[in-house]
Amino acid sequence: MSILLTGGAGYIGSTVASILKEEGEEVVILDNLKRSKKEHLPTGIKFYEGDIDNISLLEKIYAEENIDAVMHFAAFIEVGESVLEPYKYYENNFSKTIKFFNYFIDKGVKKIIFSSTAAVYGEPQYIPIDEDHIKNPTNPYGMSKLFVEKFLESVDRSSDVRHVALRYFNASGAYGNFGENHNPETHIIPIILEVALGLRDKIFINGDDYNTKDGTCVRDYIHVYDIAIAHLLAYRYLSKSKESLKVNLGSGEGYSILDIIESCRKITGAEIPAEIRERREGDPSTLIASSKIAEDVLGWRREYKTVDAIIESAWKFHKAKFENNK
């Protein structure tokens, strides 16, 4: 029995695929490589190139593989881009995803693990955010993910197909050869580290007038390895349970943009110039998770417990990539 993993050449998907393989699971990857590269695929895992809504390709995968579950990572993920191009996000993250899920549901696959996001919550009404918090996304990216969650809830009520939706807070860090390698890069830690490496002149901070301790956005950072382990646990949970789950993945601690810059300065020894600019539309001020369900129900425990440990792993990855590209 195999797990079909979409977006397996991406940052999180490749890490999850690698961990699943290490744990003895059979994995098959589907990725169109439009925002990832084939060389980022884990070795020794069967790969199909194409879009998630390519029915003839899905037919080929179904005929050739014994698919027991799907883990869906393939999505556009940039908040700013989603505000500027909402149609792109609703089409790719929702419409194509529904078509993909429907195909495998019709074929009898009963276990779905969905890569969701803390962006489904919007501006928090209380901290830490638990899974029952009101869902009011402030950007089309978060809304597209919430739409998929609502679809999965409908499937849950009308069938015996079960799901776990994992709501990531800020995925960060690197695991071995698997680190953030987006093109273009928009995530805060790798951008700061690119400044430290001399690949950028400065880090731009999007607003310093939020209602936070220093005026910059506060986020909850979680290591990609810990996210990968949560997916393994979610798969094992669905193999035993008849209940679907919504699960936060975070640390329960909040760090401002200035906190992250200071940590990067300490770890890299670089000056890292910073400049304040206008707010980015669609950004909530503070997102901090309660991960009690992940811990109590899935048995999840974080390996990387500090933001310094997360940044240290990312710094090692980005330094090595920089040296190899010289």
Secondary structure as the mmCIF struct_conf table of DSSP 4:
data_model
#
loop_
_struct_conf.conf_type_id
_struct_conf.id
_struct_conf.beg_label_comp_id
_struct_conf.beg_label_asym_id
_struct_conf.beg_label_seq_id
_struct_conf.end_label_comp_id
_struct_conf.end_label_asym_id
_struct_conf.end_label_seq_id
STRN STRN1 SER A 2 THR A 6
TURN_TY1_P TURN_TY1_P1 GLY A 7 ALA A 9
BEND BEND1 GLY A 10 GLY A 10
HELX_RH_AL_P HELX_RH_AL_P1 TYR A 11 GLU A 22
TURN_TY1_P TURN_TY1_P2 GLU A 23 GLY A 24
STRN STRN2 GLU A 26 ASP A 31
BEND BEND2 LYS A 34 SER A 36
HELX_RH_3T_P HELX_RH_3T_P1 LYS A 38 HIS A 40
BEND BEND3 LEU A 41 LEU A 41
HELX_LH_PP_P HELX_LH_PP_P1 PRO A 42 PRO A 42
TURN_TY1_P TURN_TY1_P3 THR A 43 GLY A 44
BEND BEND4 ILE A 45 ILE A 45
STRN STRN3 LYS A 46 GLU A 49
BEND BEND5 GLY A 50 GLY A 50
TURN_TY1_P TURN_TY1_P4 ILE A 52 ASP A 53
HELX_RH_AL_P HELX_RH_AL_P2 ILE A 55 GLU A 64
BEND BEND6 GLU A 65 GLU A 65
STRN STRN4 ILE A 67 HIS A 72
HELX_RH_AL_P HELX_RH_AL_P3 VAL A 79 LEU A 84
HELX_RH_AL_P HELX_RH_AL_P4 PRO A 86 TYR A 89
HELX_RH_PI_P HELX_RH_PI_P1 TYR A 90 SER A 95
HELX_RH_AL_P HELX_RH_AL_P5 LYS A 96 ASP A 106
TURN_TY1_P TURN_TY1_P5 LYS A 107 GLY A 108
STRN STRN5 LYS A 111 THR A 117
HELX_RH_3T_P HELX_RH_3T_P2 ALA A 118 VAL A 120
BEND BEND7 TYR A 121 TYR A 121
STRN STRN6 GLY A 122 GLY A 122
BEND BEND8 GLU A 123 GLU A 123
BEND BEND9 GLN A 125 PRO A 128
STRN STRN7 ILE A 129 ILE A 129
TURN_TY1_P TURN_TY1_P6 GLU A 131 ASP A 132
BEND BEND10 HIS A 133 HIS A 133
STRN STRN8 ASN A 136 ASN A 136
BEND BEND11 THR A 138 ASN A 139
HELX_RH_AL_P HELX_RH_AL_P6 PRO A 140 SER A 158
BEND BEND12 SER A 159 ASP A 160
STRN STRN9 ARG A 162 TYR A 168
BEND BEND13 PHE A 169 PHE A 169
STRN STRN10 ASN A 170 SER A 172
STRN STRN11 TYR A 175 TYR A 175
TURN_TY1_P TURN_TY1_P7 GLY A 176 ASN A 177
STRN STRN12 PHE A 178 PHE A 178
BEND BEND14 ASN A 183 PRO A 184
HELX_RH_AL_P HELX_RH_AL_P7 ILE A 188 ALA A 196
TURN_TY1_P TURN_TY1_P8 LEU A 197 GLY A 198
BEND BEND15 LEU A 199 ASP A 201
STRN STRN13 ILE A 203 ASN A 206
BEND BEND16 ASP A 208 ASP A 208
BEND BEND17 TYR A 210 THR A 216
STRN STRN14 VAL A 218 ARG A 219
STRN STRN15 TYR A 221 HIS A 223
HELX_RH_AL_P HELX_RH_AL_P8 VAL A 224 LYS A 240
BEND BEND18 LYS A 242 LYS A 242
STRN STRN16 LEU A 245 LEU A 249
BEND BEND19 GLY A 252 GLY A 252
STRN STRN17 TYR A 255 SER A 256
HELX_RH_AL_P HELX_RH_AL_P9 ILE A 257 THR A 268
STRN STRN18 ALA A 274 ARG A 277
HELX_LH_PP_P HELX_LH_PP_P2 GLU A 278 ARG A 280
TURN_TY1_P TURN_TY1_P9 GLU A 281 GLY A 282
BEND BEND20 SER A 285 SER A 285
STRN STRN19 THR A 286 LEU A 287
STRN STRN20 ALA A 289 ALA A 289
HELX_RH_AL_P HELX_RH_AL_P10 LYS A 292 ASP A 296
TURN_TY1_P TURN_TY1_P10 VAL A 297 VAL A 297
BEND BEND21 LEU A 298 LEU A 298
BEND BEND22 GLU A 303 GLU A 303
BEND BEND23 THR A 306 THR A 306
HELX_RH_AL_P HELX_RH_AL_P11 VAL A 307 ASN A 324
TURN_TY1_P TURN_TY1_P11 ASN A 325 ASN A 325
#
